[in-house]
């Protein structure tokens, strides 16, 4: 498996897509039940293949990621060739930007001496989706990029 098996909840959400996937392999509902009982390893392999297909579809569309920790925000823009990073670090231990109050403080104090904003660019490896998946495994979430675009303007000003 290239990525990670979907969770039980994700499989439930994608029930119809999984049925269609099995159908493309000429596996009926009855045959699937039989495979699960008699050949659990084959069933797991099918689930892994389906999971990778779903991940590939999702990762192909990713343009922005965000990762929040108590004192840092990592904002990523994924292009065809690069991963661009805008990192915001709060050097004030009393501020936790994962809370509403802390985030509000950050919004009102972007120019404070304890707020540092860094940028970086890294070339995408040969496997773009694997790079993105690694960031997701570390806690990044897929976004539409509003926060990245906001800070991109802040950095450029």
C-alpha positions as CSV (number, residue, x, y, z in Angstrom):
1,X,0.0,0.0,0.0
2,X,1.3,3.4,-1.0
3,X,-0.6,5.6,1.5
4,X,-2.9,4.4,4.2
5,X,-6.1,2.3,4.4
6,X,-9.2,4.4,4.7
7,X,-10.9,4.2,8.1
8,X,-14.1,2.3,8.7
9,X,-16.0,5.6,8.7
10,X,-14.4,6.6,5.4
11,X,-15.3,3.2,3.8
12,X,-18.9,3.7,5.0
13,X,-18.9,7.2,3.5
14,X,-17.6,5.8,0.2
15,X,-19.8,2.6,0.2
16,X,-21.2,3.2,-3.3
17,X,-17.7,4.0,-4.7
18,X,-16.3,0.8,-3.2
19,X,-19.2,-1.2,-4.7
20,X,-18.4,0.3,-8.1
21,X,-14.7,-0.5,-7.6
22,X,-15.5,-4.1,-6.8
23,X,-17.8,-4.2,-9.8
24,X,-15.0,-3.1,-12.1
25,X,-13.2,-6.3,-11.0
26,X,-16.4,-8.4,-11.6
27,X,-16.8,-9.0,-7.9
28,X,-20.5,-9.2,-6.8
29,X,-21.8,-8.5,-3.3
30,X,-22.1,-12.2,-2.7
31,X,-18.6,-12.9,-3.9
32,X,-17.3,-10.0,-1.7
33,X,-18.9,-11.6,1.4
34,X,-17.4,-14.9,0.5
35,X,-13.9,-13.4,-0.1
36,X,-14.1,-11.6,3.3
37,X,-14.9,-14.9,5.1
38,X,-12.7,-17.3,3.2
39,X,-9.8,-15.1,2.0
40,X,-9.5,-12.2,4.4
41,X,-6.0,-11.4,3.1
42,X,-7.4,-10.9,-0.4
43,X,-10.2,-8.7,1.0
44,X,-7.6,-6.5,2.8
45,X,-5.6,-6.2,-0.4
46,X,-8.7,-5.0,-2.3
47,X,-9.4,-2.5,0.5
48,X,-5.8,-1.3,0.3
49,X,-5.9,-0.9,-3.5
50,X,-9.2,1.0,-3.2
51,X,-7.7,3.2,-0.5
52,X,-4.7,4.1,-2.6
53,X,-7.0,5.0,-5.5
54,X,-9.0,7.3,-3.4
55,X,-5.9,8.9,-1.9
56,X,-4.4,9.4,-5.4
57,X,-7.6,11.2,-6.5
58,X,-7.6,13.4,-3.4
59,X,-3.9,14.2,-3.5
60,X,-3.9,15.0,-7.2
61,X,-6.2,18.0,-6.4
62,X,-4.4,19.3,-3.3
63,X,-3.1,22.9,-3.7
64,X,-2.9,24.1,-0.1
65,X,-2.3,22.6,3.3
66,X,-2.3,24.0,6.8
67,X,-0.8,22.7,10.1
68,X,-1.4,24.4,13.4
69,X,0.5,23.8,16.6
70,X,0.3,25.9,19.8
71,X,3.0,28.4,18.7
72,X,3.3,27.9,15.0
73,X,1.3,27.8,11.8
74,X,2.7,26.1,8.7
75,X,0.9,27.1,5.5
76,X,1.8,25.2,2.3
77,X,1.1,26.0,-1.3
78,X,1.7,23.0,-3.6
79,X,2.5,23.8,-7.2
80,X,3.6,21.5,-10.0
81,X,7.2,22.0,-9.2
82,X,7.5,23.3,-5.6
83,X,6.1,23.3,-2.1
84,X,6.0,26.9,-0.9
85,X,5.9,27.4,2.9
86,X,4.8,30.4,5.0
87,X,5.5,29.7,8.6
88,X,4.2,31.9,11.4
89,X,5.9,31.5,14.8
90,X,4.8,33.1,18.1
91,X,7.7,33.4,20.5
92,X,5.4,34.2,23.4
93,X,4.8,31.0,25.5
94,X,1.6,32.5,27.0
95,X,-0.1,32.5,23.6
96,X,-1.6,29.3,22.2
97,X,-2.8,30.0,18.6
98,X,-4.8,26.7,18.5
99,X,-7.3,28.4,20.8
100,X,-9.8,31.1,19.8
101,X,-8.2,33.6,22.1
102,X,-4.7,32.9,21.0
103,X,-5.6,33.0,17.3
104,X,-7.4,36.3,17.9
105,X,-4.3,37.6,19.7
106,X,-2.3,36.7,16.6
107,X,-4.7,38.4,14.2
108,X,-4.4,41.6,16.3
109,X,-0.6,41.4,16.9
110,X,0.9,40.3,13.6
111,X,3.5,43.1,13.9
112,X,4.4,42.2,17.5
113,X,8.1,41.5,18.1
114,X,7.2,38.0,19.3
115,X,5.6,37.1,15.9
116,X,8.0,35.9,13.2
117,X,7.0,35.0,9.7
118,X,9.3,32.9,7.5
119,X,9.0,31.7,3.9
120,X,10.7,28.8,2.2
121,X,10.5,26.9,-1.1
122,X,11.4,23.3,-1.8
123,X,11.3,21.4,-5.0
124,X,8.7,18.6,-5.3
125,X,10.2,15.2,-5.4
126,X,9.5,12.7,-8.2
127,X,6.4,11.6,-6.3
128,X,4.4,14.8,-5.6
129,X,1.5,12.9,-3.9
130,X,3.9,11.1,-1.5
131,X,5.3,14.5,-0.5
132,X,1.8,15.8,0.2
133,X,0.8,12.7,2.0
134,X,3.8,12.9,4.3
135,X,2.7,16.4,5.4
136,X,-0.9,15.1,6.0
137,X,0.5,12.3,8.1
138,X,2.3,14.9,10.2
139,X,-1.0,16.7,10.9
140,X,-1.5,19.0,8.0
141,X,-5.1,19.6,6.7
142,X,-6.1,20.2,3.1
143,X,-7.6,23.7,2.7
144,X,-8.7,26.1,0.0
145,X,-5.7,28.3,0.8
146,X,-7.4,31.5,2.1
147,X,-4.9,31.7,5.0
148,X,-1.9,31.1,2.8
149,X,-3.1,33.8,0.4
150,X,-3.7,36.2,3.3
151,X,-0.1,35.7,4.7
152,X,1.3,35.8,1.2
153,X,0.0,39.4,0.9
154,X,1.4,40.2,4.4
155,X,4.8,38.9,3.4
156,X,4.8,40.8,0.1
157,X,3.9,44.1,1.7
